[in-house]
Amino acid sequence: MLLLKKLKRSFFNHHPKEVAPRLLGKYIVSKIEAKEIVAKIVETECYGGEEDLGCHVGRFGRTKRTEPLFGEIGRAYIYPVHINTYCLNVVSHKKGEAGGVLIRALEPIKGIDIILKNLGRSSENFDRRKLLNGPGKVCKALKIDKSLNGIDLVEGDKLYFTVGEKVKREKIVATPRINIPYAGECKDWLWRFIIKDNEEKRKII
């Protein structure tokens, strides 16, 4: 039986580098279009506000676009990376600061048939561990786009996080973040977190 108790808002009341590894093993639930998908979070990246040149706030400052990263914790920060390709972040920071955690990869638990349909994939010959191995795939599979930017991921009913599986500290691998060559020394910070059992079996994209 799945444990689907929602995470409390206080869970996100910390620097993103503390929240990101703690999100591993938690579940994300999508009930968009009255269809339920449940998946385990297996990879995250944190973005830490003004001190982090890898973060939109560090690159562009406080703008209309980045304002949500300064706002209420536990809300979604969604942005496009290509046409119809999006990234899902959850706003996480201490009071008066800014930041968020990118959901990089999931492992499906429930609703795989819906996920396959949303991805345009066949139900034959697929690797469950590779099915959602990238933030673009995550958003496409869960029907997440810019219309959901700013929604409440704590008290909302369309998309939210729940208690999932406990992941031991020794099972978590920390590496530099990827796809941020412009971030100077910040690109080398060990702010990408992966569940060790998943690392070698998933192609990083």
C-alpha positions in Angstrom: 0.0 0.0 0.0 1.4 3.4 -1.0 2.1 5.9 1.7 0.7 9.1 0.3 0.8 11.5 3.3 1.6 15.0 1.9 4.9 16.7 2.9 4.4 19.7 5.1 5.4 23.2 4.0 8.1 23.3 6.6 10.0 20.6 4.7 11.0 23.2 2.2 12.0 25.8 4.8 15.8 25.2 4.4 18.5 26.0 1.9 17.9 24.1 -1.3 21.2 22.1 -0.8 19.5 20.6 2.3 16.1 20.0 0.7 17.4 18.4 -2.5 18.9 15.2 -1.0 16.0 14.9 1.4 13.5 14.8 -1.5 15.1 11.6 -2.8 12.8 8.7 -2.2 9.8 11.0 -1.8 6.8 10.5 -4.1 5.4 13.0 -6.5 1.7 12.6 -7.3 0.0 14.0 -10.4 -3.8 14.1 -10.7 -4.0 16.2 -13.8 -6.9 15.5 -16.1 -8.4 13.1 -13.4 -5.7 10.5 -14.0 -3.3 9.6 -11.2 0.4 9.1 -11.6 2.7 8.3 -8.6 6.5 8.3 -9.0 9.6 8.1 -6.8 12.1 11.0 -6.9 15.5 9.5 -7.8 17.5 12.6 -8.9 17.5 16.2 -7.9 19.5 19.4 -8.3 19.5 22.4 -6.1 19.8 26.1 -7.1 20.7 28.4 -4.3 19.7 32.0 -5.1 21.9 35.1 -5.5 25.2 33.4 -4.6 24.6 30.7 -7.3 25.4 31.6 -10.9 23.8 28.4 -11.9 20.4 29.7 -10.6 18.2 32.1 -12.6 18.4 34.4 -9.6 22.2 34.5 -9.6 22.3 35.1 -13.3 19.5 37.5 -13.8 18.7 38.9 -10.4 15.2 39.6 -9.0 12.9 39.9 -12.1 9.3 39.1 -12.9 10.4 35.7 -14.1 12.5 34.8 -11.0 10.1 36.4 -8.5 8.6 32.9 -7.6 12.0 31.8 -6.3 11.8 34.5 -3.6 8.2 33.6 -2.8 6.3 31.1 -0.8 8.1 27.8 -0.3 6.5 24.6 -1.6 5.3 26.2 -4.8 6.2 25.3 -8.3 8.7 27.2 -10.4 8.3 26.0 -14.0 10.2 27.3 -17.0 10.7 26.2 -20.6 14.0 25.0 -21.9 12.9 24.2 -25.5 9.6 24.5 -27.3 7.0 22.5 -25.2 9.8 21.2 -22.9 9.7 22.3 -19.3 11.5 21.9 -16.0 9.8 21.5 -12.6 11.3 23.1 -9.5 9.9 23.4 -6.0 10.7 26.7 -4.3 12.8 26.0 -1.2 14.7 28.5 0.9 15.1 30.1 4.3 13.0 33.2 5.1 14.3 36.2 3.2 16.3 34.2 0.7 15.6 32.5 -2.7 16.1 29.2 -4.3 14.6 26.0 -5.5 15.1 22.3 -6.2 14.9 20.8 -9.7 13.2 17.4 -10.1 15.6 15.8 -12.6 14.4 12.2 -12.6 11.7 9.9 -11.4 11.0 6.2 -11.2 7.3 5.3 -12.0 5.3 3.5 -9.3 1.7 3.9 -10.5 0.1 5.0 -13.8 2.8 3.7 -16.1 0.2 3.2 -18.9 -0.6 6.9 -18.6 3.1 7.9 -18.6 3.7 5.8 -21.7 0.8 7.4 -23.5 1.9 10.9 -22.6 5.4 10.2 -23.8 4.1 8.5 -27.0 5.9 5.3 -26.1 5.0 1.7 -26.7 4.1 -0.5 -23.8 6.7 -3.0 -25.0 10.4 -3.1 -24.3 10.8 -0.1 -22.1 13.1 0.2 -19.1 11.2 1.7 -16.1 14.4 3.2 -14.7 15.1 5.1 -17.9 11.5 6.1 -18.7 11.7 9.5 -16.8 15.5 10.1 -16.7 15.4 13.8 -17.4 13.4 16.9 -16.4 11.9 17.3 -19.8 10.6 13.7 -19.8 9.3 14.2 -16.2 7.2 17.2 -17.3 5.9 15.7 -20.5 4.9 12.5 -18.7 3.1 14.3 -15.9 1.5 16.9 -18.2 3.4 19.8 -16.5 3.7 23.0 -18.4 4.0 26.8 -17.8 0.3 27.0 -16.9 1.1 25.3 -13.6 3.9 27.8 -12.7 3.3 28.9 -9.2 0.8 26.2 -8.1 0.9 25.0 -4.5 2.8 21.7 -4.3 1.9 21.3 -0.6 -1.8 21.9 -0.2 -2.8 21.6 -3.9 -4.6 18.6 -5.4 -3.2 18.5 -8.9 0.4 18.0 -8.2 2.1 17.4 -4.8 4.8 15.6 -2.9 4.2 12.9 -0.4 6.2 10.8 2.1 7.6 7.9 0.2 10.6 5.6 0.9 13.4 6.4 3.3 16.7 6.6 1.6 19.8 6.0 3.7 22.6 8.7 3.5 25.1 6.1 2.2 22.8 5.5 -0.8 23.0 9.1 -1.9 25.6 10.2 -4.4 26.4 13.9 -4.8 27.9 15.2 -8.0 28.4 18.5 -9.9 25.3 19.8 -11.7 25.0 19.4 -15.4 24.2 21.7 -18.4 25.3 24.9 -16.6 28.7 25.7 -18.3 28.0 29.4 -17.8 28.1 29.1 -14.0 31.8 29.6 -13.3 33.1 27.9 -10.2 29.4 27.3 -9.2 29.2 24.5 -11.8 31.6 22.4 -9.8 29.5 22.5 -6.6 28.3 19.1 -5.6 24.6 20.0 -5.8 23.2 17.2 -7.8 21.9 14.2 -5.8 21.2 10.7 -7.0 20.0 7.5 -5.4 23.1 5.3 -5.8 21.1 2.2 -6.9 19.8 4.2 -9.9 23.0 5.9 -11.0 24.6 3.2 -13.2 21.4 2.1 -14.8 20.2 5.4 -16.1 21.6 7.4 -19.0 22.0 11.1 -17.9 20.5 13.5 -20.4 
